[in-house]
Amino acid sequence: MEIQFHVNVGSVGRTPPNKTVSREARSAQDEVALENARALQRALEETPQSRSEVVNRAAQLVGDVNYPPPETIQKISNLLALGLYQESNET
């Protein structure tokens, strides 16, 4: 009886060396992340829920029967028609 040993280590991936981070480095990273989170929270708290001047302008435009101007509507319809025309020619 003959025993053959086949050692195939090429298919087994090697594990990368374990990179340990010192407690001091980890603590510094955590502190930076915490400070970034605090800064983000402060910026969020200082941002108004809505900008009243923008809301007022939108309300005025909604009530204006001449908005958007006819030229704008014509340009948009031309772009839409051009897109539909190009799409129909591709198929």
C-alpha positions as CSV (number, residue, x, y, z in Angstrom):
1,M,0.0,0.0,0.0
2,E,1.3,3.4,-1.0
3,I,0.3,6.7,0.7
4,Q,0.7,9.9,-1.2
5,F,0.6,13.2,0.6
6,H,-0.6,16.2,-1.3
7,V,-0.1,19.5,0.4
8,N,-1.9,22.2,-1.4
9,V,-1.3,25.5,0.4
10,G,-1.8,27.6,-2.7
11,S,-5.5,27.6,-2.4
12,V,-5.6,28.6,1.2
13,G,-5.5,32.3,1.8
14,R,-3.1,33.7,4.2
15,T,-4.5,35.8,7.0
16,P,-3.1,39.3,7.2
17,P,-1.0,40.2,10.2
18,N,-3.0,41.3,13.1
19,K,-2.8,45.0,13.4
20,T,-3.3,46.0,17.0
21,V,-4.1,49.6,17.8
22,S,-2.8,50.9,21.0
23,R,-5.4,51.9,23.6
24,E,-4.1,55.5,23.3
25,A,-4.5,55.6,19.6
26,R,-8.0,54.1,19.8
27,S,-8.9,56.7,22.4
28,A,-7.7,59.5,20.3
29,Q,-9.6,58.2,17.3
30,D,-12.8,57.9,19.4
31,E,-12.3,61.5,20.7
32,V,-12.0,62.8,17.1
33,A,-15.1,60.9,16.0
34,L,-17.0,62.2,19.1
35,E,-15.9,65.8,18.4
36,N,-17.0,65.5,14.7
37,A,-20.4,64.1,15.9
38,R,-20.7,67.1,18.3
39,A,-19.9,69.6,15.5
40,L,-22.4,67.9,13.2
41,Q,-25.1,68.0,15.9
42,R,-24.4,71.7,16.6
43,A,-24.7,72.5,12.9
44,L,-28.0,70.6,12.7
45,E,-29.4,72.4,15.7
46,E,-28.5,75.8,14.2
47,T,-30.1,75.1,10.9
48,P,-33.7,76.4,10.8
49,Q,-36.5,74.0,10.0
50,S,-37.6,76.1,7.1
51,R,-36.6,79.4,5.6
52,S,-39.6,81.6,5.8
53,E,-38.4,83.8,2.8
54,V,-38.3,80.8,0.5
55,V,-41.7,79.5,1.7
56,N,-43.2,83.0,1.1
57,R,-41.7,83.2,-2.4
58,A,-43.0,79.7,-3.2
59,A,-46.5,80.7,-2.0
60,Q,-46.4,83.8,-4.2
61,L,-45.3,81.8,-7.3
62,V,-48.1,79.2,-6.7
63,G,-50.7,81.9,-6.7
64,D,-49.3,83.6,-9.9
65,V,-51.2,82.5,-13.0
66,N,-48.3,83.8,-15.2
67,Y,-45.7,81.5,-13.5
68,P,-43.9,79.9,-15.1
69,P,-43.8,82.2,-18.1
70,P,-45.1,80.8,-21.4
71,E,-41.5,80.9,-22.9
72,T,-40.3,78.5,-20.1
73,I,-43.2,76.1,-20.7
74,Q,-42.5,76.1,-24.4
75,K,-38.8,75.4,-23.9
76,I,-39.6,72.5,-21.5
77,S,-42.1,71.0,-23.9
78,N,-39.5,71.2,-26.7
79,L,-37.0,69.4,-24.6
80,L,-39.5,66.7,-23.7
81,A,-40.6,66.3,-27.3
82,L,-36.9,66.0,-28.4
83,G,-36.3,63.4,-25.8
84,L,-39.4,61.4,-26.9
85,Y,-38.3,61.7,-30.5
86,Q,-34.8,60.4,-29.8
87,E,-36.1,57.6,-27.6
88,S,-38.5,56.4,-30.4
89,N,-35.6,56.4,-32.9
90,E,-33.4,54.3,-30.7
91,T,-35.9,51.4,-30.6
